[in-house]
Amino acid sequence: MADPIEIDEAAFRGQVVRPGDPDYDLQRKIWNGSFDKRPAVIVRCAGVSDVIAAVKFGRASGLPVAVRSGGHSFPGLSIADGALVIDLASMKGVRVDPEKHTARVQAGVLLGELDQETQAFGLAVPSGIVTHTGVAGLTLGGGIGWIMRKHGLSIDQLVSVDLVTADGEFVKASADENADLFWGVRGGGGNFGIVTEFEFRCVPLGTQVLAGPLFWPMEQSGEVLRFYRDWVAEAPDELMTIVVHRKAPPLPFVPQELHGKPVVTVICCWAGDLEEGEKFIRPLRQFGSPVADVCMPKPYVTHQSMFDPSFPPGRWYYFKSCDVAELSDEIIDITAERSLQIESPLTSFPIWQMGGAVAQVGDDETAFNGRSAGFTYNIGACTEASEGFGEEREWVRSFWSALEPWHEGVYVNFLGDEGAERVRQSYGPEKYDRLRALKQKYDPDNFFRINQNISPS
């Protein structure tokens, strides 16, 4: 077996970072600061040949292998102690074809970088809600975000992928080539290989959306959620909403008198005719007495970055998630009660409105599970560092447990380190068995296992 810390650097275009190197501590950092892992070596790939070389080195060395693009993995699976980290962050190429409405996107691209290129032509690829998230990890898990109810998940606009297998082979996957693999990468995560490039269809969005939050005092959460439930029941696909409970952050778009006050917010994003959007959103503006209303026409890229200040790298994060069919009175009562228990000024949790175009794709067409979900809870805690983190984490766990009678599934990108059975639950038994068979075909010895792992059958 080769020395595990040696790699043929003469044939490697990227950077090899080892313990003791000047930027080792910088390069081992990931978004979730609650993880402090020390890998054996980090290989920062410059292109596909580097990825192939890194996989073959991982084979020869026997080191466990973690793969990192944006580094946003909630449970810190972008890195591991004593591991070889294959880092794709330097692979930043984006090529938009404005005539064909396609974009080719390398694996190190972040959501904001993709938006910058597509929006130059009034186009978009459905993606997430924090611009420093990696396109790769988001897409491989499914990809929920602000325009999904109109234009589907990220995977619903995916045309093809380039992928390096566990044997270091380069393959393509699409509806016409390696179709079984293409099915699996659309929701099955990084279990089957390292995707080095994605080809997406771009949707004609324009550059403006009607978007932003309306605020009410958190004490009114129950009333707001009951109105909201009935209001979105009639929502067209152009409307996407996320409900957030938190202490109002000191951000420029939040009125100063609300800073630090517990609030419930309904954040809208209307992807369509702005006048039609204004008509539909008007009843929400008129409900009760909102303490602030900053829902207005704005550039799509401005709305896409709205959550960035609330989720910066380095803070300590913890999440537990579940899908529910509806916002029943019982679920609303639990939500209203638990929200008032938030202590940290940094903790916030979104309730995602699902449906629309997401539910219009056949459930068997992709590995993603949860197209029939009504709402997705992503109960999250956040602190600046370790102080208070334990208490906020227990609040998350208790809240999640209180909702357990209504759990219907879970979005794999929102899973923590919760064990094999939870991964199975995220796909359901039939899809999970199909994914295991696919894993057996493409990665029979589970080389790619530092992930939300699907073990070979």
C-alpha positions as CSV (number, residue, x, y, z in Angstrom):
1,M,0.0,0.0,0.0
2,A,1.3,3.5,-0.8
3,D,2.2,6.0,1.8
4,P,-1.2,7.6,2.5
5,I,0.1,11.1,2.5
6,E,1.9,10.9,-0.9
7,I,0.2,11.7,-4.2
8,D,1.9,12.3,-7.6
9,E,1.9,16.1,-7.5
10,A,3.8,16.3,-10.8
11,A,0.6,15.0,-12.5
12,F,-1.7,17.0,-10.3
13,R,-2.8,20.6,-11.5
14,G,-4.5,21.5,-8.2
15,Q,-3.1,21.9,-4.7
16,V,-2.3,19.3,-2.1
17,V,-2.7,20.5,1.5
18,R,-1.4,18.5,4.4
19,P,-1.3,19.0,8.2
20,G,1.3,21.6,9.0
21,D,1.0,23.4,5.7
22,P,0.3,27.2,6.2
23,D,-3.3,27.1,5.0
24,Y,-4.2,23.7,6.3
25,D,-6.4,25.1,9.1
26,L,-8.2,27.4,6.6
27,Q,-8.8,24.7,4.0
28,R,-10.2,22.2,6.6
29,K,-12.9,24.7,7.7
30,I,-16.5,24.0,6.6
31,W,-19.7,26.0,6.8
32,N,-21.0,24.4,10.0
33,G,-18.5,25.6,12.7
34,S,-19.7,22.9,15.2
35,F,-17.4,20.4,13.4
36,D,-13.6,20.6,13.8
37,K,-12.2,17.8,11.7
38,R,-8.6,17.1,10.8
39,P,-8.2,15.3,7.5
40,A,-5.0,13.5,6.6
41,V,-4.8,15.3,3.3
42,I,-6.9,17.7,1.2
43,V,-6.6,17.6,-2.6
44,R,-8.0,20.7,-4.2
45,C,-8.8,19.6,-7.7
46,A,-8.4,21.9,-10.7
47,G,-10.2,19.7,-13.2
48,V,-11.5,16.3,-14.1
49,S,-8.1,14.7,-14.4
50,D,-7.4,15.8,-10.8
51,V,-10.6,14.2,-9.6
52,I,-9.7,10.9,-11.4
53,A,-6.2,11.0,-9.9
54,A,-7.6,11.7,-6.4
55,V,-10.0,8.8,-6.6
56,K,-7.2,6.5,-7.7
57,F,-5.0,7.8,-4.9
58,G,-7.8,7.2,-2.4
59,R,-8.0,3.6,-3.7
60,A,-4.3,3.0,-3.4
61,S,-3.9,4.7,0.0
62,G,-6.8,3.1,1.8
63,L,-7.8,6.4,3.3
64,P,-11.5,7.1,3.8
65,V,-12.7,9.6,1.3
66,A,-14.9,12.7,1.8
67,V,-16.0,14.9,-1.1
68,R,-16.5,18.6,-0.7
69,S,-17.9,21.2,-3.1
70,G,-19.6,24.0,-1.2
71,G,-19.0,22.5,2.2
72,H,-22.6,23.1,3.4
73,S,-23.4,19.6,4.6
74,F,-25.5,20.0,7.7
75,P,-23.9,17.1,9.5
76,G,-20.4,18.0,8.4
77,L,-20.0,15.2,5.9
78,S,-17.8,17.4,3.6
79,I,-14.8,16.5,5.7
80,A,-13.6,13.8,8.2
81,D,-10.8,13.0,10.6
82,G,-7.9,11.1,9.0
83,A,-9.6,11.2,5.6
84,L,-8.6,12.2,2.1
85,V,-10.8,15.2,1.2
86,I,-11.4,15.6,-2.5
87,D,-12.2,19.3,-2.7
88,L,-14.0,20.5,-5.9
89,A,-14.3,24.2,-4.8
90,S,-11.8,25.4,-7.4
91,M,-13.8,24.0,-10.3
92,K,-15.8,27.1,-11.1
93,G,-16.7,27.0,-14.8
94,V,-20.2,28.1,-15.9
95,R,-21.2,28.2,-19.5
96,V,-24.7,29.5,-20.3
97,D,-26.1,29.1,-23.8
98,P,-28.8,31.8,-24.0
99,E,-30.2,30.4,-27.2
100,K,-30.6,26.8,-26.1
101,H,-31.5,27.9,-22.6
102,T,-28.9,25.5,-21.0
103,A,-26.1,25.9,-18.5
104,R,-23.1,23.7,-18.0
105,V,-21.9,24.0,-14.4
106,Q,-18.8,22.6,-12.8
107,A,-18.9,21.0,-9.3
108,G,-17.3,23.8,-7.4
109,V,-19.8,26.5,-8.4
110,L,-21.9,28.2,-5.7
111,L,-25.6,29.1,-6.1
112,G,-24.8,32.9,-6.3
113,E,-22.2,32.3,-8.9
114,L,-24.6,30.3,-11.1
115,D,-27.3,33.0,-10.6
116,Q,-24.9,35.7,-11.7
117,E,-24.3,34.0,-15.1
118,T,-27.9,32.9,-15.8
119,Q,-29.4,36.2,-14.8
120,A,-27.3,38.1,-17.4
121,F,-29.8,36.6,-19.9
122,G,-32.9,36.7,-17.7
123,L,-32.7,33.0,-17.1
124,A,-32.4,30.9,-13.9
125,V,-31.8,27.4,-12.7
126,P,-34.0,26.4,-9.7
127,S,-31.7,26.3,-6.7
128,G,-31.6,26.9,-3.0
129,I,-31.9,30.0,-0.7
130,V,-28.4,30.7,0.5
131,T,-26.0,31.8,-2.3
132,H,-22.8,30.3,-0.8
133,T,-24.3,26.8,-0.9
134,G,-22.7,24.5,-3.5
135,V,-24.7,23.6,-6.6
136,A,-23.4,20.0,-6.4
137,G,-24.6,19.0,-3.0
138,L,-27.9,20.8,-3.3
139,T,-28.7,19.3,-6.7
140,L,-27.7,15.7,-5.8
141,G,-30.1,15.8,-2.9
142,G,-33.0,17.3,-5.0
143,G,-32.7,21.0,-4.7
144,I,-35.6,22.9,-3.1
145,G,-35.8,26.7,-3.4
146,W,-37.6,29.9,-4.2
147,I,-38.9,29.1,-7.7
148,M,-39.5,25.3,-7.3
149,R,-43.3,25.6,-7.2
150,K,-43.2,27.2,-10.7
151,H,-40.2,25.5,-12.2
152,G,-39.6,22.4,-10.1
153,L,-36.6,21.1,-8.2
154,S,-33.0,21.6,-9.3
155,I,-33.0,18.0,-10.5
156,D,-36.2,18.6,-12.6
157,Q,-34.1,20.8,-14.9
158,L,-31.1,18.6,-14.9
159,V,-30.2,17.3,-18.4
160,S,-27.0,15.3,-17.8
161,V,-24.0,14.9,-15.5
162,D,-20.4,14.0,-16.0
163,L,-19.3,11.6,-13.2
164,V,-16.1,9.9,-11.9
165,T,-16.9,6.5,-10.5
166,A,-15.4,4.7,-7.5
167,D,-13.0,3.0,-9.9
168,G,-11.8,6.4,-11.3
169,E,-13.7,5.9,-14.6
170,F,-15.3,8.9,-16.3
171,V,-18.9,8.4,-17.4
172,K,-21.8,10.4,-18.6
173,A,-25.4,10.0,-17.4
174,S,-28.6,11.3,-18.9
175,A,-32.1,10.1,-19.9
176,D,-30.4,8.4,-22.9
177,E,-27.1,7.2,-21.5
178,N,-26.7,5.3,-18.2
179,A,-30.3,6.2,-17.4
180,D,-30.2,4.1,-14.2
181,L,-27.4,6.2,-12.9
182,F,-29.1,9.4,-14.0
183,W,-32.2,8.4,-12.0
184,G,-30.0,7.8,-8.9
185,V,-28.0,11.0,-8.9
186,R,-31.3,13.0,-9.0
187,G,-31.8,12.7,-5.2
188,G,-29.4,9.9,-4.2
189,G,-26.6,12.2,-3.2
190,G,-23.0,11.5,-3.7
191,N,-23.3,7.7,-3.3
192,F,-22.5,6.7,-6.8
193,G,-19.5,8.8,-7.8
194,I,-18.2,12.4,-8.0
195,V,-20.2,14.6,-10.4
196,T,-17.7,16.9,-12.0
197,E,-20.2,18.8,-14.2
198,F,-23.9,19.4,-14.4
199,E,-25.9,20.3,-17.5
200,F,-29.2,22.2,-16.7
201,R,-32.1,23.6,-18.6
202,C,-32.5,27.2,-17.7
203,V,-36.0,28.6,-17.2
204,P,-37.1,32.0,-18.5
205,L,-37.6,33.9,-15.2
206,G,-36.7,37.5,-16.1
207,T,-34.7,39.4,-13.5
208,Q,-37.5,40.7,-11.2
209,V,-39.6,39.0,-8.7
210,L,-42.2,40.2,-6.1
211,A,-40.6,39.0,-2.9
212,G,-39.8,39.6,0.7
213,P,-41.1,39.1,4.2
214,L,-44.1,40.3,6.2
215,F,-43.7,40.4,10.0
216,W,-46.0,39.9,12.9
217,P,-45.2,39.5,16.6
218,M,-44.4,35.9,17.4
219,E,-47.3,35.8,20.0
220,Q,-49.6,35.9,17.0
221,S,-48.0,32.9,15.4
222,G,-51.1,30.6,15.8
223,E,-53.4,33.2,14.1
224,V,-51.0,33.9,11.3
225,L,-50.4,30.2,10.6
226,R,-54.1,29.5,10.5
227,F,-54.7,32.3,8.0
228,Y,-51.6,31.3,6.1
229,R,-52.8,27.7,5.8
230,D,-56.1,28.7,4.2
231,W,-54.5,31.4,2.0
232,V,-51.8,29.2,0.4
233,A,-54.3,26.4,-0.2
234,E,-55.5,28.4,-3.2
235,A,-52.0,29.6,-4.2
236,P,-51.0,29.3,-7.9
237,D,-47.7,27.8,-8.8
238,E,-46.1,31.2,-9.2
239,L,-46.1,31.7,-5.4
240,M,-43.6,30.2,-3.2
241,T,-43.5,30.9,0.6
242,I,-41.4,30.1,3.6
243,V,-42.6,30.8,7.1
244,V,-39.8,31.7,9.6
245,H,-39.9,32.1,13.3
246,R,-37.0,33.9,15.0
247,K,-35.8,37.0,16.9
248,A,-35.7,39.6,14.2
249,P,-32.1,40.1,13.0
250,P,-30.4,43.5,12.7
251,L,-30.4,43.6,8.9
252,P,-31.0,46.6,6.7
253,F,-34.4,45.4,5.4
254,V,-35.7,44.8,9.0
255,P,-37.1,47.9,10.7
256,Q,-34.8,48.9,13.6
257,E,-37.6,48.8,16.2
258,L,-38.0,45.1,15.5
259,H,-34.4,44.1,16.0
260,G,-34.2,41.3,18.6
261,K,-38.0,41.0,18.9
262,P,-39.6,37.6,18.5
263,V,-41.4,37.6,15.1
264,V,-43.2,35.3,12.7
265,T,-42.6,36.1,9.1
266,V,-44.1,34.9,5.9
267,I,-41.6,35.4,3.1
268,C,-43.0,35.4,-0.4
269,C,-41.5,34.9,-3.8
270,W,-43.8,35.4,-6.8
271,A,-42.2,34.2,-10.0
272,G,-44.6,35.5,-12.6
273,D,-46.5,38.6,-13.6
274,L,-46.0,41.2,-10.8
275,E,-49.5,42.7,-11.0
276,E,-51.1,39.3,-10.7
277,G,-48.7,38.6,-7.8
278,E,-49.7,41.8,-6.0
279,K,-53.4,40.9,-6.3
280,F,-52.8,37.5,-4.8
281,I,-50.5,38.7,-2.0
282,R,-52.8,41.6,-1.0
283,P,-55.0,39.5,1.5
284,L,-51.8,38.5,3.4
285,R,-50.7,42.2,3.6
286,Q,-54.2,43.0,5.1
287,F,-54.3,40.2,7.6
288,G,-54.1,41.3,11.2
289,S,-51.6,44.1,11.8
290,P,-48.2,43.3,10.3
291,V,-45.5,45.2,12.1
292,A,-43.5,45.4,8.9
293,D,-44.0,44.6,5.2
294,V,-41.0,44.6,2.9
295,C,-42.5,42.4,0.2
296,M,-41.8,44.3,-3.0
297,P,-40.6,44.0,-6.6
298,K,-36.8,43.4,-6.5
299,P,-34.1,41.7,-8.5
300,Y,-34.2,38.0,-8.2
301,V,-30.5,37.9,-7.2
302,T,-31.3,40.3,-4.3
303,H,-34.0,38.0,-3.0
304,Q,-31.7,34.9,-3.5
305,S,-29.2,36.4,-1.1
306,M,-31.6,37.6,1.5
307,F,-30.8,34.7,3.9
308,D,-27.0,34.9,3.5
309,P,-26.4,37.1,6.6
310,S,-28.4,34.7,8.7
311,F,-26.4,31.6,7.8
312,P,-22.7,32.7,7.5
313,P,-19.9,30.2,7.7
314,G,-18.4,29.4,11.0
315,R,-21.4,29.5,13.3
316,W,-22.6,26.4,15.1
317,Y,-25.7,24.9,13.5
318,Y,-27.9,21.9,14.3
319,F,-31.0,20.7,12.4
320,K,-33.7,18.1,12.5
321,S,-36.3,18.0,9.7
322,C,-39.6,16.4,8.7
323,D,-42.2,16.6,6.0
324,V,-45.9,16.9,7.0
325,A,-49.0,16.6,4.9
326,E,-50.7,19.7,6.2
327,L,-50.6,22.4,8.9
328,S,-53.2,20.9,11.2
329,D,-54.5,22.8,14.2
330,E,-52.3,20.5,16.4
331,I,-49.2,21.1,14.4
332,I,-49.8,24.9,14.4
333,D,-50.4,24.9,18.2
334,I,-47.1,23.0,18.8
335,T,-45.3,25.4,16.4
336,A,-46.6,28.5,18.1
337,E,-45.7,27.1,21.6
338,R,-42.2,25.9,20.7
339,S,-41.3,29.1,18.8
340,L,-41.7,31.2,21.9
341,Q,-39.0,29.0,23.6
342,I,-36.2,30.1,21.2
343,E,-33.3,31.7,23.2
344,S,-30.5,32.3,20.7
345,P,-30.9,35.5,18.6
346,L,-29.4,33.5,15.7
347,T,-31.8,30.6,15.8
348,S,-34.4,30.5,13.1
349,F,-36.4,27.7,11.5
350,P,-38.2,27.7,8.1
351,I,-41.4,25.9,7.2
352,W,-41.3,25.4,3.4
353,Q,-44.4,25.4,1.3
354,M,-44.2,22.5,-1.1
355,G,-46.4,21.3,-4.0
356,G,-46.8,23.1,-7.3
357,A,-44.4,21.9,-10.0
358,V,-42.6,19.7,-7.5
359,A,-45.7,17.5,-7.1
360,Q,-46.3,17.4,-10.9
361,V,-43.3,15.2,-11.6
362,G,-44.0,11.4,-11.3
363,D,-42.7,10.1,-8.0
364,D,-40.8,7.3,-9.8
365,E,-39.1,9.5,-12.2
366,T,-36.3,10.5,-9.8
367,A,-34.7,9.1,-6.6
368,F,-35.9,12.2,-4.7
369,N,-38.7,11.3,-2.3
370,G,-41.2,13.8,-0.9
371,R,-43.0,15.2,-4.0
372,S,-46.4,14.8,-2.2
373,A,-45.3,16.6,1.0
374,G,-47.4,19.6,2.0
375,F,-44.8,21.4,4.1
376,T,-41.2,20.7,5.1
377,Y,-40.1,21.7,8.6
378,N,-36.4,22.4,8.9
379,I,-36.0,23.0,12.7
380,G,-32.6,24.6,13.1
381,A,-30.6,26.0,16.0
382,C,-27.7,28.4,15.6
383,T,-25.2,30.0,18.0
384,E,-22.1,32.0,17.5
385,A,-20.0,29.3,19.0
386,S,-20.3,26.6,21.7
387,E,-22.0,28.8,24.3
388,G,-25.7,28.0,24.5
389,F,-25.4,25.5,21.7
390,G,-26.4,22.5,23.8
391,E,-29.6,24.1,25.0
392,E,-30.6,25.2,21.5
393,R,-29.9,21.7,20.2
394,E,-32.2,20.2,22.9
395,W,-34.9,22.6,21.9
396,V,-34.6,21.4,18.3
397,R,-34.8,17.7,19.3
398,S,-37.8,18.3,21.6
399,F,-39.7,20.3,19.0
400,W,-39.0,17.7,16.3
401,S,-40.2,14.9,18.7
402,A,-43.4,16.8,19.5
403,L,-44.2,16.7,15.7
404,E,-43.4,13.0,15.4
405,P,-47.0,11.8,15.1
406,W,-47.3,13.8,11.9
407,H,-43.9,13.0,10.3
408,E,-44.3,11.7,6.7
409,G,-40.7,11.7,5.5
410,V,-37.6,13.9,5.4
411,Y,-35.6,15.7,2.7
412,V,-32.2,14.0,2.5
413,N,-30.3,17.4,2.3
414,F,-31.9,18.4,5.7
415,L,-30.8,15.2,7.5
416,G,-28.2,15.3,10.2
417,D,-26.1,12.4,11.3
418,E,-29.1,10.3,12.2
419,G,-28.2,6.8,11.1
420,A,-29.0,4.4,8.3
421,E,-32.7,4.0,9.2
422,R,-33.3,7.7,8.7
423,V,-31.6,7.6,5.3
424,R,-33.9,4.8,4.4
425,Q,-36.9,6.8,5.6
426,S,-35.9,9.7,3.4
427,Y,-36.3,7.5,0.3
428,G,-39.0,5.1,1.4
429,P,-38.5,1.3,1.2
430,E,-39.0,0.8,-2.5
431,K,-36.7,3.6,-3.7
432,Y,-34.2,2.6,-1.1
433,D,-34.0,-0.9,-2.4
434,R,-33.6,0.4,-5.9
435,L,-30.8,2.7,-4.8
436,R,-29.1,-0.1,-3.0
437,A,-29.0,-2.1,-6.2
438,L,-27.6,0.9,-8.0
439,K,-25.0,1.3,-5.3
440,Q,-24.0,-2.4,-5.7
441,K,-23.5,-1.8,-9.5
442,Y,-21.5,1.5,-9.3
443,D,-19.8,1.3,-5.9
444,P,-20.0,-2.3,-4.6
445,D,-17.4,-1.8,-1.8
446,N,-18.9,1.5,-0.6
447,F,-15.9,3.6,-1.4
448,F,-18.1,6.7,-1.3
449,R,-19.5,6.3,2.3
450,I,-18.9,9.6,4.0
451,N,-22.3,10.9,3.0
452,Q,-26.0,10.1,3.7
453,N,-24.9,6.6,2.9
454,I,-26.8,4.0,1.0
455,S,-24.9,0.8,1.6
456,P,-24.7,-1.8,-1.3
457,S,-27.2,-4.6,-1.2
